């Protein structure tokens, strides 16, 4: 699940050439914007069947924060 999640982050950010780590701050990615966020929300729903509300997303800072949120909801 961890690698699949990291790959989704890369897909949403449209970056194949960089390594995404759990310690990374989402806001530090150059491609992080509202479109990347929406793309990631859609991918999480599609791949993990997890819905993340905007208010919950706002509370996440790192890749790990978001991963933990998703992991807690995966059936």
C-alpha positions in Angstrom: 0.0 0.0 0.0 2.8 2.4 0.8 4.4 2.3 -2.6 1.1 2.5 -4.4 0.3 5.6 -2.3 3.6 7.2 -3.1 3.1 6.5 -6.8 -0.3 8.2 -6.6 1.3 11.3 -5.2 3.8 11.3 -8.1 1.0 10.9 -10.5 -1.1 13.7 -9.1 2.0 16.0 -9.1 2.9 14.8 -12.6 6.5 14.2 -11.5 8.3 10.9 -12.4 11.8 12.2 -12.0 11.8 12.9 -8.3 11.6 10.7 -5.3 8.6 11.2 -3.0 9.2 10.4 0.7 6.8 10.3 3.6 8.7 13.1 5.3 8.1 15.5 2.4 5.9 18.5 3.0 3.1 18.6 0.4 3.5 22.4 0.1 7.2 22.0 -0.8 6.5 20.4 -4.2 6.7 22.9 -7.0 3.7 21.3 -8.7 1.5 21.4 -5.5 -1.5 23.5 -6.3 -5.3 23.3 -6.2 -5.3 21.1 -9.4 -2.8 18.7 -8.0 -4.9 18.5 -4.8 -8.1 17.8 -6.7 -6.3 15.2 -8.8 -5.0 13.5 -5.7 -8.4 13.5 -4.1 -9.8 11.8 -7.2 -7.0 9.3 -7.3 -7.4 8.4 -3.7 -11.1 7.8 -4.2 -10.5 5.7 -7.3 -7.6 3.6 -6.1 -8.4 3.2 -2.4 -12.1 4.0 -2.3 -11.4 6.7 0.3 -13.0 10.2 0.4 -11.0 13.0 1.9 -12.9 16.2 2.7 -11.3 19.5 2.2 -11.2 20.3 5.9 -9.4 17.0 6.6 -7.0 17.6 3.8 -6.2 21.1 5.2 -5.0 19.4 8.4 -2.3 17.3 6.5 1.1 18.8 6.1 3.3 15.9 5.1 2.9 12.9 2.7 2.9 10.7 5.9 0.0 12.7 7.4 -2.1 12.1 4.3 -1.0 8.5 4.1 -2.1 7.9 7.7 -5.5 9.5 7.0 -6.0 7.3 4.0 -4.7 4.2 5.7 -7.2 4.7 8.6 -10.1 4.6 6.2 -9.1 1.8 3.8 -11.5 -1.1 4.2 
